[in-house]
Amino acid sequence: MAVVVGRQALHVKKGDLVEVIHGKHRGKRGKVLRVLTKHGRILVEGVNLVKRHTRPNQKLPQGGIVEKEAAVYGAKVMLVCPSCGKPTRLGHAIQDDGTRVRVCRRCGSALDKK
């Protein structure tokens, strides 16, 4: 794995709905759980599940094999527009009050909630 020096700006934020566009999970949609800017990767709910062997602890007293999400490279996902429901690229626009918002390139609606 290549090591990325510094932080990498990604086009998605925590809580966004994304669709995987490349790889074995192509077509799956899920919510972004975490953004790892240091490595340019993201955690998506229900995508790229891996099995981990865990020891017994307070949270899981019996221990065992647990399925959890592994990070996906950020360029392999596209943001899903809430209004048109399709994967889209992002644009930026400045509103009347001077705030900068992310905009859907397909339908032109604002993606950021107020």
C-alpha positions in Angstrom: 0.0 0.0 0.0 1.3 3.4 -0.9 1.8 5.8 2.0 0.3 9.2 1.6 2.2 12.0 3.2 0.1 14.7 4.8 -3.6 15.0 4.5 -5.7 14.5 1.4 -8.9 16.5 0.8 -11.8 14.2 0.0 -15.1 15.0 -1.7 -17.3 13.3 0.8 -18.1 14.0 4.5 -19.3 11.9 7.4 -23.0 11.1 7.0 -23.1 11.4 3.2 -24.8 8.7 1.1 -22.3 7.3 -1.4 -22.3 4.6 -4.1 -19.3 2.4 -4.9 -18.4 2.8 -8.6 -15.4 0.4 -8.8 -14.4 -3.0 -7.5 -16.2 -6.0 -6.2 -18.7 -3.9 -4.3 -19.7 -1.9 -7.3 -23.3 -0.6 -7.1 -23.6 -0.9 -3.3 -24.8 2.2 -1.4 -24.1 3.2 2.1 -23.6 6.0 4.6 -20.1 7.3 5.2 -19.1 6.3 8.8 -15.7 7.8 8.9 -13.3 9.8 6.7 -9.6 8.9 6.9 -7.9 11.9 5.3 -4.4 10.8 6.3 -4.7 7.8 3.9 -7.3 9.1 1.5 -9.8 6.4 2.4 -13.3 6.2 3.9 -15.4 3.7 5.9 -18.8 3.0 4.3 -21.6 1.3 6.1 -22.1 -2.3 4.8 -19.4 -2.1 2.2 -16.0 -4.0 2.2 -16.9 -6.2 5.2 -14.0 -8.2 6.7 -13.9 -10.7 9.5 -11.8 -10.0 12.6 -11.1 -12.4 15.4 -11.7 -10.7 18.7 -10.9 -11.6 22.3 -13.6 -11.4 25.0 -14.1 -7.9 26.3 -16.8 -5.8 28.0 -18.6 -5.1 24.7 -18.4 -8.7 23.5 -18.1 -11.1 26.5 -17.9 -14.3 24.5 -15.4 -13.0 21.9 -15.4 -14.7 18.5 -15.4 -13.6 14.8 -16.8 -10.2 14.1 -17.6 -8.6 10.7 -16.7 -5.0 10.4 -16.2 -2.4 7.6 -12.7 -1.9 6.2 -11.6 1.3 4.5 -12.3 1.9 0.8 -10.2 4.2 -1.4 -12.0 7.6 -1.6 -11.9 7.8 -5.4 -13.9 4.6 -5.8 -17.1 6.2 -4.5 -19.4 8.8 -5.8 -21.8 11.0 -3.7 -25.5 10.2 -4.2 -27.7 13.3 -4.6 -30.6 13.3 -2.2 -32.9 15.1 -4.6 -32.3 13.2 -7.9 -31.1 9.9 -6.3 -28.2 9.3 -8.7 -24.4 9.3 -8.2 -23.0 12.6 -9.1 -19.9 14.8 -9.2 -19.7 17.8 -6.9 -19.7 21.4 -7.7 -19.4 24.4 -5.4 -21.6 27.5 -5.2 -21.7 30.6 -3.1 -25.1 31.4 -1.7 -26.6 34.9 -1.2 -25.5 35.0 2.5 -21.9 34.2 1.5 -21.7 30.6 2.6 -20.1 28.0 0.3 -22.2 24.9 -0.4 -21.7 21.7 -2.4 -23.9 21.4 -5.4 -25.1 18.4 -7.5 -23.7 18.6 -11.0 -26.7 16.7 -12.5 -29.6 18.6 -11.1 -28.0 21.7 -9.5 -29.5 21.3 -6.1 -27.6 22.1 -2.9 -26.2 19.0 -1.1 -25.3 20.6 2.3 -28.0 20.8 4.9 -28.6 24.1 6.8 
